[in-house]
Amino acid sequence: MKKFFKRLYVKWVIWLRYKTLKTSEELNDNQRICLSICRSLINHPESKFLIAPLSGERFIKNGELRLFVILEGRQISITNHVYHYDVTLYDREWERLTRLYDNKTEFTRQQYKEEVKSQIKNSLRSILDRVDSSEGFPQDSFNETP
């Protein structure tokens, strides 16, 4: 009996999750256009990304196209020096867009990490040898008081 109720509960949770992910309404034109703009900016090579860890805001800045996009709480704000649009998305589209954004920022982070590691030329031993062989300050100069 206990297994039956556990299975029933798991099926109910799975059903509830998929039901909430389905869009209850179709996207309107503004939402479709806004999603297309965000996807294009995320894949654009001149776009710069920033994530605010405490607020959860995600920023996209593209200097070439003069666009600035803020993704926050299912709302997309697209700003230019001439106009500003706020568009609210459904949960499913919001999850897809934030996953695309997060994957792009993770890919960029990985590239930076590989670039930093590729520039390593010295081992710790060679750095220590260089420090030891260099002529630095005399030891007595650190003990003097002004």
Sequence and secondary structure as in RCSB ss.txt:
>XXXX:A:sequence
MKKFFKRLYVKWVIWLRYKTLKTSEELNDNQRICLSICRSLINHPESKFLIAPLSGERFIKNGELRLFVILEGRQ
ISITNHVYHYDVTLYDREWERLTRLYDNKTEFTRQQYKEEVKSQIKNSLRSILDRVDSSEGFPQDSFNETP
>XXXX:A:secstr
 HHHHHHHHHHHHHHHHHHHHS SS   HHHHHHHHHHHHHHH TTEEEEE TTT  EEEEETTTTEEEEEETTE
EEEE SS EEEEE  HHHHHHHHHHHHHHHHHHHHHHHHHHHHT    HHHHHHHHHHS    THHHH   
